[in-house]
Amino acid sequence: MSSIDKLAGLREILVMDPKNSFARYGIAMELAGQGNAEAALAEFDTLLANDQDYTAAYFMAAQTLAQAKRNPEAITRLKQGISCAARTGNRHALSEMQAMLDELDR
């Protein structure tokens, strides 16, 4: 399935359910994979506005920001994600985000 087909399918889901976190995350990831950081970050922002506990979105948004050489913003997003991971008990995500934060915050 092509990236365009995936995006179309995920957008159809959002038409039916605008707050579908999984579909929104999938769109953000596809856009990031295409190198469209701004559009991906907009999707991550919308996702997190609707679902503050979607821990993976913080981490992937931070990675997208870091790849765009926007480290201060990536650090902020990682700190938000670490807080979310602690709140939701997601130790694996907390560990991954802490490692990335340590790397960026040197």
Backbone bond lengths (Angstrom), bond angles and torsions (degrees), N, CA, C in turn:
res aa  C-N    CA-C-N  psi(-1)  N-CA   C-N-CA  omega(-1)  CA-C   N-CA-C  phi
1 M - - - 1.453 - - 1.532 108.27 -
2 S 1.299 115.62 132.37 1.461 119.16 -178.86 1.518 111.02 -75.82
3 S 1.307 114.67 161.68 1.462 120.84 178.57 1.532 110.88 -60.49
4 I 1.326 115.95 -37.20 1.474 120.15 179.52 1.519 109.81 -64.84
5 D 1.350 117.30 -41.92 1.455 120.69 177.93 1.524 111.35 -63.76
6 K 1.334 116.52 -41.19 1.463 120.38 178.32 1.523 110.43 -61.40
7 L 1.329 116.00 -47.13 1.465 119.70 179.51 1.523 111.24 -60.49
8 A 1.323 116.91 -43.05 1.468 120.38 -179.90 1.525 110.53 -62.11
9 G 1.324 116.17 -44.35 1.463 119.66 179.53 1.521 112.37 -63.79
10 L 1.322 116.07 -42.42 1.467 119.64 179.92 1.526 110.68 -67.80
11 R 1.318 116.96 -37.06 1.472 119.65 178.01 1.519 111.70 -67.15
12 E 1.333 116.70 -33.06 1.470 119.99 175.18 1.522 110.55 -62.49
13 I 1.318 116.01 -40.44 1.470 119.79 177.42 1.522 110.00 -60.72
14 L 1.339 116.64 -42.25 1.471 120.16 -179.32 1.528 112.26 -66.51
15 V 1.326 117.37 -28.67 1.467 119.60 175.71 1.529 109.05 -62.45
16 M 1.321 116.23 -41.77 1.466 121.20 -179.49 1.522 111.95 -78.01
17 D 1.329 116.55 -32.66 1.467 121.65 -175.23 1.532 108.77 -143.94
18 P 1.352 117.41 84.06 1.469 121.21 -174.01 1.529 114.79 -58.64
19 K 1.303 118.28 -19.59 1.465 120.37 -178.77 1.527 112.18 -104.66
20 N 1.322 117.42 20.41 1.454 121.59 179.32 1.530 108.75 -71.34
21 S 1.309 115.78 105.07 1.459 121.55 -174.68 1.517 112.67 -63.77
22 F 1.319 117.27 -40.41 1.461 120.51 -178.31 1.526 110.79 -63.54
23 A 1.322 117.33 -43.97 1.467 120.88 179.67 1.528 110.33 -65.86
24 R 1.306 116.90 -43.64 1.466 120.45 -179.66 1.532 110.30 -63.10
25 Y 1.325 116.99 -41.38 1.463 121.49 177.43 1.528 110.13 -62.52
26 G 1.316 116.61 -43.55 1.456 120.84 178.73 1.516 112.16 -60.67
27 I 1.322 117.09 -41.54 1.464 121.29 177.27 1.524 110.01 -62.92
28 A 1.314 116.52 -46.60 1.468 120.42 179.70 1.522 110.65 -59.31
29 M 1.316 116.92 -43.24 1.461 120.61 -179.27 1.532 111.52 -66.18
30 E 1.316 117.36 -41.49 1.470 120.60 177.37 1.522 110.51 -61.79
31 L 1.324 116.62 -45.23 1.461 120.41 -179.89 1.531 110.99 -64.08
32 A 1.319 116.51 -41.22 1.470 119.80 177.75 1.526 109.86 -62.94
33 G 1.315 116.78 -41.14 1.452 121.34 179.20 1.523 112.99 -64.03
34 Q 1.321 116.17 -27.52 1.466 121.56 177.09 1.524 111.79 -82.88
35 G 1.335 116.36 -4.63 1.457 120.13 -178.54 1.520 113.86 84.74
36 N 1.320 116.60 12.74 1.464 121.73 179.98 1.533 108.48 -95.30
37 A 1.337 115.08 74.19 1.464 121.12 -173.26 1.527 112.32 -60.92
38 E 1.312 117.57 -43.12 1.472 119.64 -176.11 1.522 111.69 -62.65
39 A 1.329 116.55 -45.94 1.461 120.00 178.99 1.530 110.67 -66.01
40 A 1.333 116.85 -39.62 1.466 120.44 178.33 1.520 110.69 -62.37
41 L 1.321 116.03 -45.22 1.470 119.97 -179.16 1.523 111.30 -64.43
42 A 1.322 116.94 -35.61 1.473 119.85 176.58 1.528 110.17 -63.10
43 E 1.327 116.58 -39.79 1.476 119.89 177.69 1.523 111.32 -67.82
44 F 1.330 117.08 -42.80 1.466 119.53 176.23 1.528 110.54 -59.64
45 D 1.335 117.49 -42.26 1.467 121.07 179.68 1.523 111.20 -61.62
46 T 1.332 116.63 -44.15 1.467 120.38 178.72 1.522 110.31 -64.12
47 L 1.322 116.13 -43.86 1.464 120.75 178.38 1.520 111.03 -56.89
48 L 1.326 116.60 -49.20 1.458 119.86 -176.76 1.521 112.60 -71.54
49 A 1.317 117.75 -26.47 1.467 120.13 174.44 1.525 110.08 -67.42
50 N 1.338 116.73 -32.97 1.463 121.75 -178.92 1.522 113.23 -89.45
51 D 1.333 117.04 -25.63 1.464 121.43 -173.66 1.533 109.22 -146.16
52 Q 1.310 116.07 84.79 1.467 121.69 -175.26 1.519 113.38 -64.96
53 D 1.312 118.08 -13.38 1.461 121.46 -177.40 1.528 113.48 -100.37
54 Y 1.324 118.65 10.95 1.464 121.71 178.95 1.529 107.65 -83.98
55 T 1.313 114.17 81.06 1.458 122.67 -169.52 1.522 113.50 -55.26
56 A 1.313 117.77 -41.84 1.466 120.55 -176.96 1.528 111.96 -60.38
57 A 1.319 117.20 -29.33 1.467 120.26 -179.04 1.529 111.47 -64.80
58 Y 1.308 117.30 -35.69 1.466 119.95 178.06 1.531 110.07 -63.67
59 F 1.322 115.42 -46.32 1.454 120.84 -177.03 1.526 111.38 -65.26
60 M 1.329 116.53 -46.59 1.457 119.57 -178.17 1.528 111.44 -70.61
61 A 1.315 117.53 -33.67 1.469 119.87 174.80 1.528 109.45 -64.60
62 A 1.320 116.51 -41.34 1.471 120.19 178.08 1.521 110.63 -63.24
63 Q 1.319 117.42 -41.35 1.461 119.71 177.70 1.532 111.18 -63.42
64 T 1.319 116.35 -40.88 1.463 120.91 178.45 1.521 110.16 -63.05
65 L 1.319 116.72 -42.75 1.464 120.84 177.65 1.523 111.45 -63.82
66 A 1.319 116.97 -43.19 1.469 120.60 -179.79 1.531 110.80 -63.65
67 Q 1.313 116.76 -40.69 1.469 120.20 178.31 1.526 111.22 -64.24
68 A 1.331 116.29 -28.90 1.471 121.29 178.29 1.528 111.39 -86.75
69 K 1.346 116.01 9.94 1.474 122.06 179.40 1.524 112.01 62.43
70 R 1.322 115.84 35.22 1.466 122.39 178.74 1.532 108.73 -113.29
71 N 1.344 114.47 58.74 1.461 120.62 -172.86 1.523 114.62 -60.01
72 P 1.334 121.25 -41.16 1.470 118.11 178.92 1.531 112.42 -59.09
73 E 1.314 116.75 -39.08 1.465 119.88 177.91 1.528 110.72 -70.25
74 A 1.333 116.57 -36.76 1.460 120.06 177.62 1.522 110.56 -63.19
75 I 1.315 116.55 -40.81 1.468 121.21 178.76 1.528 110.42 -62.36
76 T 1.317 116.49 -43.79 1.474 120.21 177.95 1.519 110.75 -60.83
77 R 1.333 116.78 -44.38 1.464 120.55 -179.10 1.520 110.65 -66.02
78 L 1.326 117.33 -37.83 1.466 120.06 177.23 1.525 111.35 -63.73
79 K 1.309 117.21 -41.83 1.470 119.86 178.68 1.522 110.70 -62.62
80 Q 1.330 117.03 -39.31 1.466 120.55 176.26 1.531 109.84 -64.17
81 G 1.325 115.63 -41.81 1.459 120.54 -179.39 1.521 112.77 -66.73
82 I 1.308 116.35 -38.49 1.463 120.51 177.63 1.521 109.85 -63.47
83 S 1.302 116.14 -41.07 1.468 120.44 176.71 1.530 110.52 -62.14
84 C 1.322 116.36 -43.58 1.462 120.90 178.12 1.523 110.87 -62.89
85 A 1.325 116.82 -45.86 1.467 120.69 -178.95 1.530 111.00 -62.05
86 A 1.316 116.45 -39.33 1.465 119.87 177.78 1.526 110.10 -65.83
87 R 1.321 116.16 -42.78 1.469 121.65 -178.58 1.527 111.54 -63.96
88 T 1.343 116.28 -37.16 1.458 120.22 -175.97 1.525 113.20 -95.79
89 G 1.333 117.08 -2.69 1.455 121.09 177.84 1.522 114.02 76.99
90 N 1.314 117.46 23.87 1.461 121.75 -179.16 1.532 108.88 -91.94
91 R 1.312 115.81 85.29 1.463 121.12 -174.60 1.528 113.02 -67.55
92 H 1.314 116.74 -35.30 1.467 119.85 -179.76 1.536 110.14 -63.81
93 A 1.325 116.51 -48.72 1.467 120.22 179.23 1.523 110.49 -63.41
94 L 1.320 116.47 -39.75 1.464 120.10 178.50 1.523 110.22 -58.82
95 S 1.327 116.30 -45.22 1.459 121.26 -179.76 1.530 111.53 -62.81
96 E 1.334 117.26 -45.10 1.466 120.82 179.75 1.525 111.53 -62.74
97 M 1.333 115.80 -44.03 1.462 119.10 -178.53 1.519 111.66 -69.60
98 Q 1.325 117.06 -36.00 1.462 120.27 177.40 1.522 110.30 -64.11
99 A 1.328 117.17 -41.20 1.464 120.94 178.57 1.528 110.63 -63.13
100 M 1.306 117.59 -41.65 1.461 120.48 178.76 1.523 110.42 -67.76
101 L 1.327 115.84 -40.75 1.474 119.88 177.88 1.527 110.53 -61.30
102 D 1.316 116.60 -44.16 1.475 120.03 178.96 1.522 110.31 -60.13
103 E 1.322 116.87 -38.54 1.467 121.55 179.97 1.543 111.20 -67.14
104 L 1.326 116.63 -43.95 1.469 120.88 -176.88 1.522 112.54 -76.53
105 D 1.315 116.09 -28.70 1.466 120.96 -170.21 1.526 111.95 -95.65
106 R 1.323 118.03 24.84 1.455 121.77 179.92 1.518 110.23 -78.43
